[in-house]
Amino acid sequence: MTNKERYKQAFSALHSSTVMPMEMEKIAAVSKKAERRTAAAVLIACLLTAGGSGVVYAADIGGIQRTMQLWIEGDQTDVVFTYDTDGTYHLSYQLEDGQSEEVGGGGIAIEDDGSERPLTEKEVLEQLQDPIVKYEENGTVWVYYYDQKIEITDRFEDGVCFVKVSNGEKTLYMTILYQDGWCTSPHRFESPDSLR
């Protein structure tokens, strides 16, 4: 006798009762309810996650935004800095007189192979800490670099001014053309002719 025949003989004596199918139906119904509850919970979790990310995305649609301190016109100032991956940025901050100021910009970097790419967030922040020259309405001219405020109004000779600035770690040499731009170098002053 084979194993198959032995199984048939062993189980042929058993008869199924009518109670068994009813119990099986109850178990199946409970299982389906549990599956439906689990499926509903998973669906709700997915919707909350998707909805939550949509809200986060909408709240930060302009790019990466954070509050930080930057040196602005010689004063350390709290700013809201927004950076977008296309290399653009936006700053908003309060002036001493309580007025709001907003500035923005951006830039590109040219790689060794001649290709262009947007500035990274780090490059933008470094650029924002470069010295600036500001021409005031009262006719004075100022250089701002970190905590330094240097009036250079009377230092121009033939429309050119040379200024050395340092933040303690980095020294820069500025060549400034009166109302015609400026450049900085970590090594030396530039010739005014090279700027024109």
N, CA and C atoms as a LAMMPS dump frame, in Angstrom:
ITEM: TIMESTEP
0
ITEM: NUMBER OF ATOMS
588
ITEM: BOX BOUNDS ff ff ff
-5.0000000000000000e+02 5.0000000000000000e+02
-5.0000000000000000e+02 5.0000000000000000e+02
-5.0000000000000000e+02 5.0000000000000000e+02
ITEM: ATOMS id mol type element x y z
1 1 1 N 0.85 -1.158 0
2 1 2 C 0 0 0
3 1 3 C 0.908 1.238 0
4 2 1 N 0.539 2.215 -0.838
5 2 2 C 1.34 3.431 -0.949
6 2 3 C 0.909 4.442 0.1
7 3 1 N 1.694 5.449 0.236
8 3 2 C 1.372 6.511 1.204
9 3 3 C 0.06 7.197 0.86
10 4 1 N -0.182 7.402 -0.423
11 4 2 C -1.405 8.054 -0.858
12 4 3 C -2.633 7.238 -0.432
13 5 1 N -2.557 5.935 -0.615
14 5 2 C -3.667 5.067 -0.25
15 5 3 C -3.865 5.053 1.261
16 6 1 N -2.765 5.078 2.029
17 6 2 C -2.859 5.101 3.494
18 6 3 C -3.561 6.38 3.983
19 7 1 N -3.211 7.532 3.353
20 7 2 C -3.856 8.79 3.734
21 7 3 C -5.349 8.743 3.436
22 8 1 N -5.716 8.236 2.288
23 8 2 C -7.142 8.132 1.929
24 8 3 C -7.886 7.284 2.958
25 9 1 N -7.292 6.132 3.322
26 9 2 C -7.923 5.229 4.259
27 9 3 C -8.067 5.887 5.626
28 10 1 N -7.022 6.624 6.065
29 10 2 C -7.051 7.252 7.389
30 10 3 C -8.101 8.346 7.456
31 11 1 N -8.186 9.152 6.434
32 11 2 C -9.105 10.288 6.462
33 11 3 C -10.507 9.966 5.955
34 12 1 N -10.726 8.812 5.368
35 12 2 C -12.06 8.454 4.886
36 12 3 C -13.01 8.204 6.049
37 13 1 N -12.476 7.878 7.198
38 13 2 C -13.317 7.612 8.358
39 13 3 C -13.811 8.906 8.997
40 14 1 N -13.17 10.011 8.694
41 14 2 C -13.568 11.289 9.285
42 14 3 C -14.694 11.909 8.488
43 15 1 N -15.64 12.5 9.191
44 15 2 C -16.757 13.194 8.556
45 15 3 C -16.748 14.634 9.041
46 16 1 N -16.973 15.54 8.144
47 16 2 C -16.997 16.952 8.542
48 16 3 C -18.345 17.277 9.166
49 17 1 N -18.29 18.112 10.168
50 17 2 C -19.53 18.5 10.815
51 17 3 C -20.004 19.816 10.215
52 18 1 N -21.265 20.139 10.435
53 18 2 C -21.824 21.382 9.912
54 18 3 C -21.377 22.577 10.757
55 19 1 N -20.906 22.347 11.963
56 19 2 C -20.44 23.426 12.823
57 19 3 C -19.128 23.985 12.287
58 20 1 N -18.317 23.122 11.792
59 20 2 C -16.999 23.529 11.317
60 20 3 C -17.071 24.604 10.228
61 21 1 N -17.877 24.45 9.194
62 21 2 C -17.929 25.502 8.177
63 21 3 C -18.423 26.83 8.741
64 22 1 N -19.349 26.824 9.699
65 22 2 C -19.845 28.072 10.274
66 22 3 C -18.738 28.773 11.054
67 23 1 N -17.959 27.982 11.796
68 23 2 C -16.843 28.575 12.536
69 23 3 C -15.827 29.166 11.56
70 24 1 N -15.602 28.448 10.468
71 24 2 C -14.652 28.917 9.479
72 24 3 C -15.136 30.234 8.856
73 25 1 N -16.432 30.361 8.631
74 25 2 C -16.979 31.593 8.071
75 25 3 C -16.776 32.766 9.029
76 26 1 N -16.988 32.504 10.346
77 26 2 C -16.789 33.558 11.346
78 26 3 C -15.33 34.002 11.378
79 27 1 N -14.438 33.032 11.358
80 27 2 C -13.005 33.342 11.386
81 27 3 C -12.633 34.137 10.141
82 28 1 N -13.163 33.73 9.002
83 28 2 C -12.872 34.431 7.748
84 28 3 C -13.412 35.86 7.799
85 29 1 N -14.612 36.044 8.362
86 29 2 C -15.205 37.379 8.452
87 29 3 C -14.371 38.278 9.359
88 30 1 N -13.931 37.744 10.501
89 30 2 C -13.097 38.508 11.429
90 30 3 C -11.772 38.862 10.754
91 31 1 N -11.197 37.906 10.028
92 31 2 C -9.931 38.149 9.332
93 31 3 C -10.091 39.243 8.292
94 32 1 N -11.216 39.221 7.551
95 32 2 C -11.441 40.243 6.535
96 32 3 C -11.586 41.625 7.175
97 33 1 N -12.293 41.685 8.348
98 33 2 C -12.436 42.966 9.044
99 33 3 C -11.069 43.484 9.479
100 34 1 N -10.233 42.586 10.008
101 34 2 C -8.893 42.977 10.448
102 34 3 C -8.071 43.456 9.252
103 35 1 N -8.198 42.75 8.111
104 35 2 C -7.468 43.16 6.913
105 35 3 C -7.932 44.535 6.449
106 36 1 N -9.267 44.758 6.501
107 36 2 C -9.812 46.053 6.083
108 36 3 C -9.322 47.164 7.011
109 37 1 N -9.304 46.898 8.32
110 37 2 C -8.821 47.906 9.274
111 37 3 C -7.346 48.219 9.025
112 38 1 N -6.559 47.18 8.787
113 38 2 C -5.131 47.375 8.521
114 38 3 C -4.948 48.174 7.241
115 39 1 N -5.72 47.801 6.201
116 39 2 C -5.631 48.512 4.932
117 39 3 C -6.045 49.976 5.107
118 40 1 N -7.103 50.216 5.893
119 40 2 C -7.56 51.587 6.134
120 40 3 C -6.497 52.378 6.892
121 41 1 N -5.876 51.74 7.889
122 41 2 C -4.834 52.416 8.66
123 41 3 C -3.639 52.758 7.771
124 42 1 N -3.262 51.815 6.91
125 42 2 C -2.145 52.064 5.992
126 42 3 C -2.499 53.202 5.04
127 43 1 N -3.719 53.204 4.511
128 43 2 C -4.165 54.249 3.604
129 43 3 C -4.153 55.611 4.294
130 44 1 N -4.652 55.674 5.517
131 44 2 C -4.669 56.937 6.265
132 44 3 C -3.241 57.414 6.523
133 45 1 N -2.357 56.492 6.902
134 45 2 C -0.956 56.87 7.136
135 45 3 C -0.326 57.421 5.86
136 46 1 N -0.607 56.783 4.724
137 46 2 C -0.067 57.266 3.439
138 46 3 C -0.605 58.652 3.113
139 47 1 N -1.918 58.852 3.324
140 47 2 C -2.515 60.16 3.032
141 47 3 C -1.95 61.243 3.938
142 48 1 N -1.783 60.923 5.223
143 48 2 C -1.207 61.905 6.149
144 48 3 C 0.216 62.247 5.756
145 49 1 N 0.996 61.228 5.379
146 49 2 C 2.375 61.476 4.973
147 49 3 C 2.409 62.328 3.721
148 50 1 N 1.617 61.962 2.73
149 50 2 C 1.591 62.732 1.478
150 50 3 C 1.076 64.139 1.734
151 51 1 N 0.011 64.254 2.52
152 51 2 C -0.531 65.572 2.828
153 51 3 C 0.444 66.411 3.62
154 52 1 N 1.12 65.802 4.579
155 52 2 C 2.104 66.515 5.393
156 52 3 C 3.263 67.009 4.56
157 53 1 N 3.751 66.171 3.628
158 53 2 C 4.86 66.613 2.801
159 53 3 C 4.421 67.705 1.862
160 54 1 N 3.184 67.643 1.412
161 54 2 C 2.681 68.705 0.552
162 54 3 C 2.667 70.027 1.282
163 55 1 N 2.296 70.012 2.544
164 55 2 C 2.279 71.232 3.333
165 55 3 C 3.693 71.741 3.538
166 56 1 N 4.619 70.838 3.859
167 56 2 C 6.014 71.246 4.056
168 56 3 C 6.564 71.825 2.765
169 57 1 N 6.284 71.175 1.646
170 57 2 C 6.779 71.658 0.366
171 57 3 C 6.2 73.037 0.06
172 58 1 N 4.913 73.201 0.311
173 58 2 C 4.279 74.484 0.015
174 58 3 C 4.838 75.583 0.906
175 59 1 N 5.144 75.264 2.15
176 59 2 C 5.662 76.268 3.063
177 59 3 C 7.075 76.669 2.687
178 60 1 N 7.797 75.814 1.99
179 60 2 C 9.183 76.092 1.658
180 60 3 C 9.388 76.055 0.145
181 61 1 N 8.409 76.576 -0.579
182 61 2 C 8.452 76.472 -2.036
183 61 3 C 9.595 77.272 -2.643
184 62 1 N 10.107 78.275 -1.93
185 62 2 C 11.168 79.115 -2.473
186 62 3 C 12.55 78.523 -2.355
187 63 1 N 12.734 77.408 -1.748
188 63 2 C 14.059 76.823 -1.589
189 63 3 C 14.359 76.575 -0.13
190 64 1 N 15.638 76.473 0.177
191 64 2 C 16.086 76.212 1.54
192 64 3 C 16.073 77.532 2.299
193 65 1 N 15.314 77.596 3.395
194 65 2 C 15.176 78.839 4.14
195 65 3 C 15.594 78.608 5.575
196 66 1 N 16.387 79.556 6.09
197 66 2 C 16.762 79.467 7.495
198 66 3 C 17.15 80.841 8.017
199 67 1 N 17.149 80.97 9.321
200 67 2 C 17.537 82.212 9.965
201 67 3 C 18.98 82.068 10.437
202 68 1 N 19.779 83.09 10.177
203 68 2 C 21.191 83.058 10.549
204 68 3 C 21.673 84.478 10.806
205 69 1 N 22.929 84.593 11.205
206 69 2 C 23.527 85.909 11.4
207 69 3 C 24.601 86.137 10.342
208 70 1 N 24.55 87.315 9.719
209 70 2 C 25.547 87.737 8.742
210 70 3 C 26.019 89.141 9.11
211 71 1 N 27.229 89.47 8.675
212 71 2 C 27.727 90.826 8.861
213 71 3 C 27.146 91.692 7.753
214 72 1 N 26.372 92.691 8.128
215 72 2 C 25.792 93.623 7.167
216 72 3 C 26.15 95.03 7.607
217 73 1 N 26.897 95.715 6.755
218 73 2 C 27.355 97.078 7.012
219 73 3 C 28.014 97.205 8.384
220 74 1 N 28.848 96.246 8.717
221 74 2 C 29.626 96.304 9.945
222 74 3 C 28.931 95.808 11.19
223 75 1 N 27.682 95.384 11.073
224 75 2 C 26.932 94.889 12.228
225 75 3 C 26.491 93.457 11.989
226 76 1 N 26.604 92.634 13.024
227 76 2 C 26.109 91.266 12.908
228 76 3 C 24.587 91.316 13.012
229 77 1 N 23.918 90.801 11.98
230 77 2 C 22.483 90.987 11.826
231 77 3 C 21.784 89.649 11.625
232 78 1 N 20.61 89.489 12.267
233 78 2 C 19.781 88.302 12.032
234 78 3 C 19.097 88.46 10.679
235 79 1 N 19.258 87.459 9.819
236 79 2 C 18.645 87.501 8.495
237 79 3 C 17.903 86.199 8.238
238 80 1 N 16.875 86.285 7.403
239 80 2 C 16.222 85.096 6.883
240 80 3 C 16.843 84.871 5.506
241 81 1 N 17.542 83.764 5.371
242 81 2 C 18.283 83.453 4.153
243 81 3 C 17.562 82.338 3.413
244 82 1 N 17.238 82.59 2.143
245 82 2 C 16.593 81.591 1.302
246 82 3 C 17.516 81.299 0.134
247 83 1 N 17.807 80.035 -0.067
248 83 2 C 18.684 79.613 -1.168
249 83 3 C 17.926 78.628 -2.045
250 84 1 N 18.032 78.814 -3.348
251 84 2 C 17.421 77.887 -4.29
252 84 3 C 18.535 77.214 -5.083
253 85 1 N 18.293 75.995 -5.504
254 85 2 C 19.337 75.206 -6.164
255 85 3 C 19.775 75.784 -7.503
256 86 1 N 19.074 76.8 -8.017
257 86 2 C 19.534 77.433 -9.255
258 86 3 C 20.585 78.504 -8.967
259 87 1 N 21.038 78.599 -7.698
260 87 2 C 22.097 79.525 -7.321
261 87 3 C 21.613 80.892 -6.89
262 88 1 N 20.308 81.093 -6.823
263 88 2 C 19.783 82.386 -6.394
264 88 3 C 19.555 82.387 -4.886
265 89 1 N 19.58 83.593 -4.312
266 89 2 C 19.342 83.724 -2.875
267 89 3 C 18.497 84.961 -2.615
268 90 1 N 17.934 85.003 -1.418
269 90 2 C 17.134 86.136 -0.974
270 90 3 C 17.413 86.336 0.506
271 91 1 N 17.661 87.576 0.915
272 91 2 C 17.87 87.921 2.316
273 91 3 C 16.802 88.919 2.741
274 92 1 N 16.273 88.741 3.927
275 92 2 C 15.406 89.766 4.508
276 92 3 C 15.829 89.948 5.962
277 93 1 N 15.873 91.227 6.372
278 93 2 C 16.331 91.551 7.729
279 93 3 C 15.811 92.918 8.124
280 94 1 N 15.922 93.218 9.423
281 94 2 C 15.481 94.5 9.973
282 94 3 C 16.682 95.434 10.099
283 95 1 N 16.499 96.68 9.688
284 95 2 C 17.52 97.705 9.884
285 95 3 C 17.421 98.24 11.31
286 96 1 N 18.429 99.01 11.71
287 96 2 C 18.422 99.565 13.08
288 96 3 C 17.208 100.44 13.339
289 97 1 N 16.718 101.141 12.301
290 97 2 C 15.563 102.023 12.477
291 97 3 C 14.235 101.269 12.418
292 98 1 N 14.275 99.923 12.302
293 98 2 C 13.078 99.1 12.309
294 98 3 C 12.508 98.784 10.94
295 99 1 N 13.044 99.428 9.9
296 99 2 C 12.559 99.149 8.553
297 99 3 C 13.077 97.8 8.075
298 100 1 N 12.288 97.176 7.211
299 100 2 C 12.696 95.897 6.635
300 100 3 C 13.509 96.144 5.376
301 101 1 N 14.499 95.317 5.195
302 101 2 C 15.346 95.39 4.005
303 101 3 C 15.35 94.021 3.354
304 102 1 N 15.258 94.002 2.034
305 102 2 C 15.312 92.742 1.3
306 102 3 C 16.269 92.89 0.143
307 103 1 N 17.155 91.923 -0.004
308 103 2 C 18.091 91.899 -1.127
309 103 3 C 18.148 90.478 -1.666
310 104 1 N 18.552 90.365 -2.882
311 104 2 C 18.668 89.05 -3.49
312 104 3 C 19.668 89.085 -4.613
313 105 1 N 19.978 87.93 -5.1
314 105 2 C 20.94 87.836 -6.186
315 105 3 C 21.205 86.387 -6.51
316 106 1 N 22.331 86.174 -7.087
317 106 2 C 22.702 84.822 -7.458
318 106 3 C 23.957 84.868 -8.29
319 107 1 N 24.31 83.736 -8.8
320 107 2 C 25.508 83.727 -9.621
321 107 3 C 25.809 82.349 -10.166
322 108 1 N 26.81 82.345 -11.018
323 108 2 C 27.27 81.099 -11.603
324 108 3 C 28.76 80.983 -11.397
325 109 1 N 29.231 79.778 -11.443
326 109 2 C 30.669 79.507 -11.404
327 109 3 C 31.03 78.896 -12.753
328 110 1 N 32.195 79.256 -13.261
329 110 2 C 32.671 78.695 -14.52
330 110 3 C 33.742 77.668 -14.181
331 111 1 N 33.483 76.445 -14.579
332 111 2 C 34.386 75.334 -14.289
333 111 3 C 35.62 75.394 -15.194
334 112 1 N 36.631 74.586 -14.886
335 112 2 C 37.859 74.546 -15.674
336 112 3 C 37.606 74.196 -17.143
337 113 1 N 36.583 73.38 -17.391
338 113 2 C 36.289 72.981 -18.767
339 113 3 C 35.416 74.007 -19.505
340 114 1 N 35.113 75.143 -18.851
341 114 2 C 34.321 76.191 -19.486
342 114 3 C 32.833 76.087 -19.245
343 115 1 N 32.379 75.01 -18.626
344 115 2 C 30.942 74.857 -18.359
345 115 3 C 30.538 75.725 -17.17
346 116 1 N 29.273 76.094 -17.154
347 116 2 C 28.733 76.92 -16.085
348 116 3 C 27.864 76.081 -15.166
349 117 1 N 27.858 76.467 -13.897
350 117 2 C 26.986 75.818 -12.917
351 117 3 C 26.547 76.868 -11.911
352 118 1 N 25.374 76.675 -11.291
353 118 2 C 24.931 77.628 -10.264
354 118 3 C 25.853 77.579 -9.045
355 119 1 N 25.984 78.697 -8.371
356 119 2 C 26.755 78.724 -7.132
357 119 3 C 26.09 77.837 -6.096
358 120 1 N 26.893 77.168 -5.289
359 120 2 C 26.359 76.362 -4.194
360 120 3 C 25.958 77.3 -3.051
361 121 1 N 25.219 76.766 -2.101
362 121 2 C 24.823 77.563 -0.933
363 121 3 C 26.059 78.077 -0.195
364 122 1 N 27.064 77.234 -0.044
365 122 2 C 28.3 77.632 0.648
366 122 3 C 28.99 78.775 -0.099
367 123 1 N 29.054 78.681 -1.422
368 123 2 C 29.685 79.741 -2.214
369 123 3 C 28.914 81.051 -2.106
370 124 1 N 27.588 80.973 -2.099
371 124 2 C 26.765 82.178 -1.954
372 124 3 C 27.037 82.822 -0.6
373 125 1 N 27.07 82.017 0.478
374 125 2 C 27.31 82.564 1.818
375 125 3 C 28.705 83.181 1.919
376 126 1 N 29.7 82.555 1.293
377 126 2 C 31.053 83.136 1.284
378 126 3 C 31.049 84.475 0.554
379 127 1 N 30.349 84.527 -0.568
380 127 2 C 30.266 85.751 -1.354
381 127 3 C 29.582 86.871 -0.561
382 128 1 N 28.585 86.512 0.229
383 128 2 C 27.883 87.518 1.031
384 128 3 C 28.777 88.12 2.109
385 129 1 N 29.872 87.452 2.449
386 129 2 C 30.791 87.977 3.457
387 129 3 C 31.965 88.731 2.845
388 130 1 N 31.973 88.871 1.511
389 130 2 C 33.018 89.668 0.853
390 130 3 C 32.841 91.129 1.225
391 131 1 N 33.922 91.925 1.148
392 131 2 C 33.775 93.352 1.431
393 131 3 C 32.897 94.032 0.378
394 132 1 N 32.201 95.074 0.813
395 132 2 C 31.38 95.845 -0.122
396 132 3 C 31.729 97.323 0.002
397 133 1 N 31.456 98.055 -1.063
398 133 2 C 31.647 99.501 -1.093
399 133 3 C 30.266 100.117 -1.243
400 134 1 N 29.976 101.1 -0.387
401 134 2 C 28.652 101.723 -0.434
402 134 3 C 28.802 103.241 -0.535
403 135 1 N 28.073 103.808 -1.489
404 135 2 C 28.054 105.254 -1.711
405 135 3 C 26.781 105.805 -1.068
406 136 1 N 26.962 106.596 -0.021
407 136 2 C 25.827 107.132 0.725
408 136 3 C 25.264 108.374 0.034
409 137 1 N 24.014 108.704 0.362
410 137 2 C 23.361 109.877 -0.209
411 137 3 C 24.058 111.17 0.176
412 138 1 N 24.714 111.183 1.335
413 138 2 C 25.389 112.408 1.798
414 138 3 C 26.759 112.599 1.139
415 139 1 N 27.132 111.71 0.2
416 139 2 C 28.392 111.859 -0.538
417 139 3 C 29.557 111.057 0.035
418 140 1 N 29.373 110.447 1.187
419 140 2 C 30.473 109.66 1.757
420 140 3 C 30.531 108.277 1.112
421 141 1 N 31.731 107.699 1.144
422 141 2 C 31.948 106.366 0.592
423 141 3 C 32.5 105.495 1.716
424 142 1 N 31.934 104.292 1.864
425 142 2 C 32.303 103.404 2.95
426 142 3 C 32.653 102.023 2.418
427 143 1 N 33.595 101.366 3.1
428 143 2 C 33.906 99.953 2.874
429 143 3 C 33.448 99.215 4.121
430 144 1 N 32.686 98.138 3.902
431 144 2 C 32.221 97.298 5
432 144 3 C 32.794 95.894 4.821
433 145 1 N 33.404 95.387 5.884
434 145 2 C 33.935 94.025 5.86
435 145 3 C 33.862 93.473 7.282
436 146 1 N 33.041 92.457 7.482
437 146 2 C 32.767 91.911 8.815
438 146 3 C 32.406 93.048 9.757
439 147 1 N 33.154 93.256 10.854
440 147 2 C 32.799 94.293 11.824
441 147 3 C 33.439 95.643 11.499
442 148 1 N 34.075 95.765 10.34
443 148 2 C 34.764 97.001 9.978
444 148 3 C 33.865 97.928 9.161
445 149 1 N 33.94 99.216 9.514
446 149 2 C 33.266 100.288 8.775
447 149 3 C 34.343 101.332 8.505
448 150 1 N 34.784 101.391 7.262
449 150 2 C 35.899 102.282 6.932
450 150 3 C 35.409 103.342 5.953
451 151 1 N 35.476 104.607 6.388
452 151 2 C 35.123 105.681 5.463
453 151 3 C 36.331 105.958 4.57
454 152 1 N 36.119 105.944 3.268
455 152 2 C 37.22 106.134 2.316
456 152 3 C 36.985 107.343 1.406
457 153 1 N 36.068 108.207 1.777
458 153 2 C 35.681 109.347 0.929
459 153 3 C 36.891 110.151 0.488
460 154 1 N 37.799 110.468 1.405
461 154 2 C 38.94 111.334 1.104
462 154 3 C 40.185 110.563 0.671
463 155 1 N 40.076 109.266 0.436
464 155 2 C 41.255 108.457 0.101
465 155 3 C 41.414 108.203 -1.401
466 156 1 N 40.508 108.747 -2.212
467 156 2 C 40.596 108.543 -3.663
468 156 3 C 41.607 109.509 -4.271
469 157 1 N 42.484 108.971 -5.097
470 157 2 C 43.417 109.79 -5.88
471 157 3 C 43.234 109.404 -7.337
472 158 1 N 42.897 110.371 -8.145
473 158 2 C 42.608 110.133 -9.561
474 158 3 C 41.524 109.069 -9.735
475 159 1 N 40.539 109.075 -8.843
476 159 2 C 39.402 108.163 -8.956
477 159 3 C 39.68 106.743 -8.493
478 160 1 N 40.847 106.526 -7.836
479 160 2 C 41.213 105.183 -7.386
480 160 3 C 41.56 105.224 -5.897
481 161 1 N 41.141 104.167 -5.187
482 161 2 C 41.446 104.048 -3.764
483 161 3 C 41.902 102.615 -3.486
484 162 1 N 42.93 102.479 -2.646
485 162 2 C 43.423 101.152 -2.242
486 162 3 C 43.158 100.974 -0.75
487 163 1 N 42.535 99.853 -0.396
488 163 2 C 42.188 99.597 1.002
489 163 3 C 42.558 98.156 1.342
490 164 1 N 43.207 97.978 2.497
491 164 2 C 43.527 96.64 3.002
492 164 3 C 42.569 96.351 4.147
493 165 1 N 41.863 95.189 4.061
494 165 2 C 40.922 94.792 5.111
495 165 3 C 41.286 93.392 5.594
496 166 1 N 40.925 93.099 6.848
497 166 2 C 41.215 91.785 7.412
498 166 3 C 40.144 91.432 8.431
499 167 1 N 39.807 90.138 8.482
500 167 2 C 38.857 89.682 9.502
501 167 3 C 39.563 88.881 10.586
502 168 1 N 40.879 88.935 10.631
503 168 2 C 41.664 88.177 11.61
504 168 3 C 42.204 86.888 11.045
505 169 1 N 41.505 86.295 10.09
506 169 2 C 41.954 85.066 9.446
507 169 3 C 42.347 85.289 7.992
508 170 1 N 41.703 86.257 7.375
509 170 2 C 41.86 86.475 5.939
510 170 3 C 42.097 87.958 5.692
511 171 1 N 43.148 88.273 4.927
512 171 2 C 43.44 89.651 4.558
513 171 3 C 43.171 89.818 3.072
514 172 1 N 42.493 90.906 2.73
515 172 2 C 42.174 91.198 1.333
516 172 3 C 42.661 92.594 0.975
517 173 1 N 43.112 92.745 -0.262
518 173 2 C 43.559 94.012 -0.8
519 173 3 C 42.52 94.469 -1.818
520 174 1 N 41.925 95.634 -1.572
521 174 2 C 40.853 96.138 -2.426
522 174 3 C 41.364 97.276 -3.308
523 175 1 N 41.01 97.228 -4.568
524 175 2 C 41.236 98.325 -5.499
525 175 3 C 39.853 98.829 -5.889
526 176 1 N 39.58 100.103 -5.595
527 176 2 C 38.242 100.652 -5.788
528 176 3 C 38.308 101.804 -6.788
529 177 1 N 37.513 101.733 -7.835
530 177 2 C 37.365 102.816 -8.791
531 177 3 C 36.125 103.6 -8.379
532 178 1 N 36.265 104.907 -8.229
533 178 2 C 35.154 105.714 -7.725
534 178 3 C 33.915 105.533 -8.6
535 179 1 N 32.839 105.03 -8.013
536 179 2 C 31.551 104.746 -8.637
537 179 3 C 31.675 103.909 -9.916
538 180 1 N 32.709 103.054 -9.976
539 180 2 C 32.905 102.237 -11.176
540 180 3 C 33.35 100.809 -10.827
541 181 1 N 33.07 100.37 -9.601
542 181 2 C 33.362 98.989 -9.23
543 181 3 C 34.617 98.847 -8.389
544 182 1 N 34.87 97.621 -7.977
545 182 2 C 36.034 97.307 -7.172
546 182 3 C 36.371 95.831 -7.334
547 183 1 N 37.568 95.476 -6.917
548 183 2 C 37.959 94.07 -6.903
549 183 3 C 38.775 93.821 -5.647
550 184 1 N 38.87 92.549 -5.277
551 184 2 C 39.663 92.161 -4.116
552 184 3 C 40.651 91.088 -4.525
553 185 1 N 41.769 91.046 -3.817
554 185 2 C 42.785 90.027 -4.051
555 185 3 C 43.394 89.647 -2.713
556 186 1 N 43.68 88.361 -2.517
557 186 2 C 44.324 87.971 -1.263
558 186 3 C 45.837 88.229 -1.278
559 187 1 N 46.374 88.648 -2.426
560 187 2 C 47.828 88.77 -2.561
561 187 3 C 48.333 90.2 -2.724
562 188 1 N 47.615 91.02 -3.51
563 188 2 C 48.134 92.355 -3.802
564 188 3 C 47.017 93.246 -4.327
565 189 1 N 47.308 94.539 -4.369
566 189 2 C 46.396 95.483 -4.995
567 189 3 C 46.453 95.286 -6.503
568 190 1 N 45.318 95.442 -7.16
569 190 2 C 45.27 95.32 -8.624
570 190 3 C 45.513 96.685 -9.265
571 191 1 N 46.008 96.645 -10.473
572 191 2 C 46.194 97.856 -11.238
573 191 3 C 44.826 98.396 -11.647
574 192 1 N 44.603 99.7 -11.495
575 192 2 C 43.306 100.254 -11.905
576 192 3 C 43.01 100.003 -13.375
577 193 1 N 44.055 99.943 -14.209
578 193 2 C 43.837 99.7 -15.637
579 193 3 C 43.289 98.308 -15.893
580 194 1 N 43.601 97.347 -15.04
581 194 2 C 43.105 95.985 -15.241
582 194 3 C 41.611 95.886 -14.927
583 195 1 N 41.069 96.877 -14.229
584 195 2 C 39.642 96.878 -13.895
585 195 3 C 38.796 97.544 -14.967
586 196 1 N 39.424 98.329 -15.802
587 196 2 C 38.657 99.075 -16.815
588 196 3 C 38.478 98.292 -18.071
